[in-house]
Amino acid sequence: MTTLSFRTVERLVQGMPTSDGAGVRLTRVLTQNLQRRLDPFLMLDAFRNENPDDYIGGFPDHPHRGFETVTYMIAGRMRHHDSVGNEGLLGPGGAQWMTTGSGLIHSELPEQEEGLMEGFQLWLNLPAKNKMIAPSYRDIPPAAIPEYLGEDGVRVRVIAGASHGVEGAVQRPDTEPLYLDVHLPAGSRFVQPIAAGHNAFTYTYRGSVSIGGVAVPDRHMAILTNNGAPELCIEATEDSRLLIIAGQPLNEPIAQIGPFVMNTGEQLHQAMRDYQAGKFEAAAVRSL
């Protein structure tokens, strides 16, 4: 198989250290200036903290409108509450997929006082036609995330989309997201099909991998080329773990102020007026 069959690395991104919520220290990997290039993805935050002072404040009540959030935990426990009384406990290996839609208020607070807290939050845009749908969410326990076991000890947790015939825990229309957590022993190789035209990137969170001869070390994103190649080939130079994320671009205007993501400035102003009027607190949340 020639190298033209594989996507290559367009650029590496290390991410920006920042803090959010009540002082939670994290790395913002997919920043606002990459939203057009990685449409339909709006943000990726990675956190890996062993010092409780860096995570204990969590993310108290805050609003959202117009997109989906995907929280995936590697270590630690996080309690979720929303504005109509729903709650869930997110633990190691679990995920939560939330469609904020027309608006809701929620909180994410650590349910531990010591130890490692590690995970990711991905923001996935909604198409204009669905910006104001009813909010929904789904808590996905570790056992509900299907896995593909490949050669040489390769293990793939399929959060969304599909890998080698294994359907993921979540399937979404319009953006058709692929979200994989890939565990690679040293010296192993993994090939993943990626749909033509879908924007894609990886994020290494353990070890180091090689994509088309380019080293992608720990805590680095690799933005992948849209070169028409149908597959991505990853080789592990040491025991490694990484995320593979891809999706169908929406090619729509993006207007964002903080936790509101709409298509126009007027829609953003309306979101702020609705929030100030208490309309988010009355949102009806349904299960995905």
Order of alpha helices (4+ residues) and beta strands (2+ residues): beta-beta-beta-beta-beta-beta-beta-beta-beta-beta-beta-beta-beta-beta-beta-beta-beta-beta-beta-beta-beta-beta-beta-beta-beta-beta-alpha-beta
